[in-house]
Amino acid sequence: MARLAMAQGPGAEVKPFVKVNAPVVALRHVRVIDGTGAEARADQTVVLANGKIASVGESSAAIPKDAQVLDLTGYSVIPGLVGMHEHMFYPAGDAVYHEMAISFPRLYLAGGVTTIRTAGSIEPYTDLLLKKGIDRGEIAGPHMHVTGPYLEGPGSFTPQMTELKTAEEAVATVNFWVDRGVDNFKAYNYISHAVLQAAIDAAHKRGVKLTAHLCSIGFREAAAMGIDNLEHGLDVDTEFYSGKKPDQCPDGNAVAEELIKMKVSEAPIQDMIKDLVAHHVAITSTLPVEETFVANRTPLDPRVLEAMSADAKNQYLLDRVALDLPRRDRKTGEVRPRPWGKTFAMDMEFERSFVKAGGLLLAGLDPTGIGGIVPGFGDQREVELLVEEGFTPVEAIKIATYNGAQYLGELDKIGTVAAGKEADLVVIKGDPSSNIKDIENVEMVFKDGVGYDSGKLIESVRGLVGIR
């Protein structure tokens, strides 16, 4: 589905967040990190005209006479982040999720995310209407690729997902939602082989892609079926579990306890990686949500806590403390240490190995789990964790920009800082190419050439995450 640029200027509800809105804008003396993985270029001028990047060059180059000139000495520009596991909902407790139709679009944009794929919807009608409002300039938010409702089988842990039992149901569901405007699908834990195959075939027939957070089906099996993308990484691939049964989702703790006895460098996992690469299956890295399951690992970022409602914040802090405690096996009563620290380290190694083998790694945050993963801030954390994982800062930025654009088929429009592309850019104080922590210093975000004030967007929804 073609990407829709905003057809008109910012509406009345959006104008309070706009900092720069001129036909021609020159960002002068700025450091350019272009998203290709190339080294940063200092003292550049980026000219924006009519929503596009008109030119990128040395600051000595001539500037159009009618341009609004911004002196960005000490600042960097990167492409707008392309978030590939972004939801519009947040955990409310008891396996129920609340749609965050007010706070999340603004927070994504404030954090530098200018394009998202929702990677599963709880309220797809709401998501579609949000997309339309954003495209019309009535709502401040990123460009949206709306994913249909989760394609799940019987046994889902939440009552907010459909339970598809037959191939016919899968085909009907895919066609229904493509007709209404979704352009991606996501399968989930309990889907059967027959239903997933039918969904993949139906999606491809309609020209859209399908990703999955799997459990009942292993990665190599899904690759053979023609899946386009897999979410999260090694910790959700159950194919190595000794007790795995066809079309059944085994206990996650049991899977993890066997997985941590393996080595990413050895043949079983390496053969799986080669198979994924051969089938052109992308992997979406979601390190921020995985990190929350490792006791005391996620930083207590004041920006995140201030964005959350009191109830959401308190619940997150309680759940975070609980992770310090060993878990008790439900069947045997045995007290065991939690395996998630080791699986998190394995996922990091798996992602590095996947990229080294030629795989396409995407980036997302996934604002679910125990909470505490907030749009924008979580997307920045994902880039920081990619650097911790072993990528250079410019490589990590490429994964979070260029790679997502490539997967979405939009690399000719977004994903890099280059003349002719959409003017979707992030203005950052500092130099994230040498200190990735600076990626948190977002001050302004250009989308379609309009510069939004990050601070005002954040302030407008402070304390709302978990409410609306």
C-alpha positions in Angstrom: 0.0 0.0 0.0 1.4 3.4 -1.0 2.6 5.7 1.8 0.3 8.7 2.1 1.9 12.1 2.6 -0.1 14.6 4.6 -2.4 16.2 2.1 -2.7 19.5 4.0 -1.0 21.5 6.7 -1.3 20.9 10.4 -4.8 21.4 11.7 -5.9 23.4 14.8 -5.3 20.5 17.2 -1.8 20.0 15.8 -0.5 23.6 15.5 0.4 24.0 19.2 3.1 21.4 18.7 4.6 22.9 15.6 7.9 24.7 15.9 8.8 25.2 12.3 6.5 25.3 9.3 7.9 27.2 6.3 8.0 26.3 2.6 11.8 26.2 2.6 13.9 25.5 5.7 17.7 25.3 5.9 19.3 23.3 8.7 22.8 24.8 8.8 26.0 23.7 10.5 24.5 20.3 11.4 26.1 16.9 11.7 24.4 14.5 9.3 24.1 10.8 10.2 22.4 9.7 7.0 21.1 6.2 7.9 23.2 4.3 5.4 25.8 3.2 8.0 28.3 5.7 6.7 30.4 7.9 9.0 28.8 11.1 10.2 29.5 14.2 8.2 30.1 17.4 10.2 29.1 21.0 9.3 26.5 20.2 6.7 23.4 22.1 5.4 20.2 20.2 4.8 17.6 22.2 2.8 14.0 21.1 3.1 11.5 22.4 0.5 7.8 21.6 0.2 8.0 18.5 2.5 11.0 17.0 0.7 14.8 17.1 1.3 16.0 19.4 -1.5 19.7 19.1 -0.8 22.4 17.9 1.6 25.8 19.4 1.4 28.6 21.4 2.9 27.6 24.5 4.9 29.5 26.7 2.5 26.9 25.9 -0.2 24.4 28.6 -1.2 21.1 28.7 0.8 17.9 29.7 -0.9 17.0 33.3 -0.2 13.5 32.5 1.0 14.6 29.8 3.4 14.0 29.9 7.2 17.5 29.2 8.5 18.2 27.3 11.7 21.7 27.3 13.0 22.2 23.8 14.4 25.8 24.0 15.5 26.3 21.2 18.1 23.3 19.3 16.8 22.9 16.1 14.7 20.3 15.1 12.2 19.3 11.4 11.6 16.5 10.0 9.5 13.1 9.6 11.2 13.1 6.3 13.1 11.0 3.5 11.4 9.5 1.5 14.3 8.6 -2.0 13.3 7.0 -3.4 16.5 5.0 -0.4 17.7 1.6 -0.9 19.3 -1.1 1.6 20.1 -2.0 -0.2 23.3 -0.5 -0.7 26.8 -0.9 -3.5 29.4 -3.7 -2.7 31.8 -3.2 -5.8 34.0 -5.0 -9.2 34.0 -4.2 -9.9 30.4 -6.2 -6.9 29.1 -4.8 -4.0 27.1 -5.9 -0.4 26.8 -5.8 1.6 23.5 -3.6 4.7 24.0 -5.2 6.7 21.2 -4.2 10.1 22.7 -0.8 9.6 24.3 1.0 7.1 22.0 0.8 8.9 18.6 2.3 12.0 20.2 5.0 10.1 22.1 6.1 8.2 19.0 6.6 11.4 17.1 8.2 13.2 20.1 10.8 10.4 20.3 11.8 10.7 16.7 9.6 7.9 15.2 8.1 9.2 12.0 6.9 5.9 10.6 5.5 2.9 12.4 4.1 -0.6 11.8 1.7 -1.5 14.5 2.7 -5.2 14.6 -0.6 -6.3 15.9 -3.8 -4.4 16.8 -6.2 -4.7 19.7 -8.5 -2.1 18.2 -7.8 -2.1 14.5 -10.7 0.3 13.7 -9.2 2.8 16.1 -5.8 2.4 14.6 -7.2 2.9 11.1 -9.0 6.1 12.1 -5.9 7.4 13.9 -3.9 6.8 10.6 -6.5 8.8 8.7 -6.5 11.6 11.2 -2.7 11.8 11.1 -2.7 11.8 7.3 -5.2 14.6 7.2 -3.1 16.7 9.7 -5.7 16.5 12.4 -3.6 14.4 14.8 0.1 14.7 15.7 1.7 11.3 15.1 3.8 9.2 12.9 2.9 7.8 9.5 1.2 4.5 10.2 1.2 1.1 8.6 -1.7 -0.5 10.4 -1.6 -4.2 11.1 -4.8 -6.2 11.3 -6.1 -7.9 14.4 -3.9 -10.7 15.8 -4.2 -14.0 13.9 -4.4 -16.3 16.8 -5.6 -19.8 17.5 -7.6 -21.3 20.4 -5.8 -20.8 23.8 -4.9 -17.1 23.7 -4.0 -15.6 27.1 -6.1 -12.5 26.4 -9.8 -12.2 25.5 -9.0 -9.4 23.1 -7.8 -11.7 20.3 -9.7 -13.7 17.7 -9.3 -17.5 17.7 -9.0 -18.8 14.2 -9.7 -22.5 13.9 -9.8 -23.1 10.1 -8.0 -22.0 7.0 -11.3 -20.6 5.7 -11.6 -18.3 8.7 -8.0 -17.1 8.2 -8.6 -16.2 4.5 -11.9 -14.4 5.3 -10.2 -12.4 8.1 -7.3 -11.4 5.9 -9.5 -10.3 3.1 -11.9 -8.4 5.4 -9.2 -6.3 6.9 -7.2 -5.6 3.7 -10.5 -4.3 2.3 -10.6 -1.9 5.2 -7.1 -0.6 4.9 -4.6 -2.6 6.8 -1.4 -3.4 5.0 0.3 -6.0 7.4 -0.7 -8.9 9.5 0.7 -10.6 12.6 0.2 -14.2 13.7 0.5 -15.2 17.3 1.3 -18.0 19.8 -1.4 -20.6 19.3 -2.0 -20.5 15.6 -1.9 -23.8 13.8 0.2 -24.7 10.8 -2.9 -25.0 8.5 -4.3 -21.6 9.6 -0.9 -19.8 9.3 -0.3 -21.2 5.9 -3.7 -20.1 4.7 -3.1 -16.6 6.2 0.3 -16.2 4.6 -1.0 -17.2 1.2 -4.1 -15.0 1.5 -1.9 -12.0 2.6 0.5 -12.4 -0.3 -2.3 -12.8 -2.8 -3.5 -9.3 -1.6 0.0 -7.9 -1.8 0.6 -7.5 1.9 3.2 -9.0 4.3 2.8 -11.2 7.4 4.9 -11.4 10.5 4.5 -13.5 13.7 5.3 -13.9 17.3 5.4 -17.7 17.2 5.3 -20.5 19.8 3.2 -23.3 18.3 5.3 -23.2 15.1 9.1 -23.0 14.9 11.1 -20.5 12.9 12.3 -22.9 10.2 8.8 -24.3 9.7 7.4 -20.7 9.3 10.2 -19.8 6.9 9.3 -22.8 4.7 5.7 -21.6 4.7 6.8 -18.2 3.2 6.5 -16.0 6.2 8.0 -12.5 5.7 9.2 -11.6 9.2 9.6 -13.0 12.7 9.3 -11.0 15.9 11.5 -11.0 19.0 14.2 -13.5 18.2 15.6 -16.7 19.6 13.7 -16.8 22.9 10.3 -17.4 21.2 11.6 -20.1 18.8 10.3 -23.4 20.3 11.8 -25.7 17.6 14.7 -26.7 19.8 12.5 -27.8 22.7 12.6 -31.6 23.4 9.0 -31.7 24.3 7.7 -29.8 21.3 4.5 -31.2 19.8 3.0 -30.1 16.4 0.8 -27.0 16.6 1.1 -26.8 20.4 2.7 -23.9 22.3 4.8 -25.3 25.2 5.5 -23.7 28.5 7.8 -20.7 28.1 9.9 -21.4 31.2 10.5 -25.0 30.1 11.6 -23.8 26.6 13.9 -21.2 28.1 15.6 -23.6 30.5 16.5 -25.9 27.6 17.5 -23.1 25.3 20.1 -21.6 27.7 22.0 -24.9 27.6 22.6 -24.3 23.9 25.1 -22.1 22.2 24.3 -19.6 19.4 27.6 -20.4 17.7 26.8 -24.1 17.3 25.2 -25.9 14.4 21.5 -26.1 15.4 21.0 -22.4 15.8 23.4 -21.4 13.0 21.6 -23.7 10.6 18.3 -22.1 11.6 19.9 -18.6 10.9 21.1 -19.7 7.5 17.6 -21.1 6.7 16.0 -17.8 7.6 18.4 -15.8 5.5 18.0 -18.1 2.5 14.2 -17.6 2.7 14.6 -13.8 3.1 12.9 -13.7 6.5 13.5 -10.5 8.5 13.8 -10.5 12.3 12.5 -7.7 14.4 14.6 -6.9 17.4 12.5 -5.9 20.5 15.3 -5.6 23.1 13.5 -3.0 25.3 10.6 -5.3 26.2 12.9 -8.3 26.6 15.1 -6.3 28.9 12.3 -5.6 31.3 12.1 -9.3 32.2 15.7 -9.2 33.5 15.7 -8.1 37.1 17.0 -4.5 37.6 18.3 -4.2 34.1 16.0 -1.6 32.6 17.1 1.9 33.6 14.5 3.8 35.7 14.3 6.7 33.2 12.6 9.7 34.7 11.1 10.6 31.3 9.3 7.3 31.2 8.0 7.4 34.7 6.7 10.9 34.3 4.8 9.9 31.2 3.0 7.1 33.1 -0.2 7.4 35.2 0.2 6.8 38.9 -1.4 3.4 38.7 0.6 2.3 35.6 3.8 3.4 37.2 3.1 1.7 40.6 2.2 -1.5 38.9 5.3 -1.5 36.8 7.5 -0.9 39.8 5.9 -3.7 41.7 6.3 -6.1 38.8 9.9 -5.0 38.4 10.6 -5.8 42.1 8.9 -9.2 41.7 11.4 -10.2 39.0 14.1 -10.2 41.7 12.4 -13.2 43.3 13.0 -16.7 42.1 10.0 -18.4 40.5 8.2 -21.5 41.9 7.5 -24.3 39.4 3.7 -24.7 39.2 3.8 -28.5 38.9 6.7 -29.5 41.2 6.8 -26.6 43.6 10.5 -26.4 43.1 12.0 -22.9 43.4 14.2 -22.0 40.4 16.1 -18.9 39.3 14.6 -17.1 36.3 16.3 -17.9 32.9 15.6 -14.6 31.3 18.9 -12.9 31.9 20.6 -15.7 29.9 18.0 -15.8 27.1 18.4 -12.0 26.8 22.1 -12.4 26.3 21.5 -15.2 23.8 19.1 -13.0 21.8 21.7 -10.3 21.5 24.2 -12.8 20.2 21.6 -14.3 17.9 20.8 -10.9 16.3 24.5 -10.2 15.7 25.0 -13.6 14.1 21.8 -13.1 12.0 23.1 -9.8 10.6 26.6 -11.3 10.0 25.0 -14.0 8.0 23.2 -11.5 5.8 19.9 -11.2 7.5 17.7 -8.1 7.6 17.3 -6.9 11.2 14.5 -4.5 12.0 13.9 -2.5 15.2 11.0 -1.9 17.5 10.1 -1.4 21.2 6.9 -3.5 21.9 5.2 -1.5 24.7 3.8 -4.6 26.5 5.3 -7.1 28.9 5.3 -5.9 32.5 4.9 -2.3 31.4 7.5 0.5 31.5 8.1 0.4 27.8 6.8 3.8 26.5 6.7 4.9 22.8 9.5 7.2 21.6 11.6 6.6 24.7 11.5 2.9 24.2 12.5 3.3 20.5 15.5 5.3 21.6 16.4 2.6 24.1 16.2 0.0 21.3 19.0 1.8 19.4 21.1 2.1 22.6 20.7 -1.7 23.2 21.7 -2.4 19.6 25.0 -0.6 20.3 25.4 -2.5 23.6 24.8 -5.6 21.5 27.9 -4.9 19.4 26.8 -2.7 16.5 28.4 0.7 16.0 26.2 3.7 16.6 25.8 4.4 12.9 25.0 0.7 12.2 22.4 0.7 15.0 20.8 3.9 13.5 20.8 2.2 10.1 18.9 -0.8 11.5 16.3 1.6 13.1 15.8 3.6 9.9 17.1 2.2 6.6 16.2 -1.4 7.3 12.6 -0.7 8.3 12.1 1.5 5.2 13.6 -1.3 3.1 11.2 -3.9 4.6 8.2 -1.7 4.1 9.1 -1.0 0.4 9.6 2.7 1.1 13.4 3.1 0.9 12.9 5.4 -2.1 10.9 7.8 0.2 12.3 7.5 3.7 15.0 5.8 5.8 18.0 8.0 4.8 18.9 11.7 4.7 19.2 12.2 1.0 17.9 14.7 -1.6 14.6 13.8 -3.0 13.3 11.9 0.0 10.5 12.9 2.4 11.7 15.5 4.9 11.3 13.1 7.9 14.2 14.0 10.2 15.2 14.0 13.8 17.1 16.9 15.3 19.3 15.8 18.2 21.4 17.8 20.6 24.9 16.2 20.6 26.5 13.5 18.6 24.9 10.0 18.7 27.5 8.7 16.3 30.1 8.9 19.0 27.8 8.7 22.1 24.6 6.8 21.4 23.1 8.1 24.7 22.7 11.4 22.9 19.9 9.8 20.9 17.7 10.7 23.9 18.3 14.4 23.3 15.6 14.9 20.7 14.5 18.5 20.5 12.6 18.7 17.2 11.2 16.1 14.7 10.5 17.0 11.1 7.7 15.0 9.4 6.7 15.9 5.9 8.9 19.0 6.3 7.0 20.3 9.4 9.1 20.6 12.5 7.4 19.4 15.8 8.5 20.5 19.2 9.4 17.2 21.1 9.1 18.8 24.5 5.6 20.2 23.9 4.4 16.8 22.6 5.7 15.0 25.7 4.4 17.6 28.1 0.9 17.4 26.6 0.6 13.7 27.6 2.5 13.6 30.8 0.9 11.2 33.2 -1.5 9.7 30.6 0.2 6.4 29.7 -2.0 3.7 31.1 -5.1 5.9 30.8 -5.6 7.0 27.2 
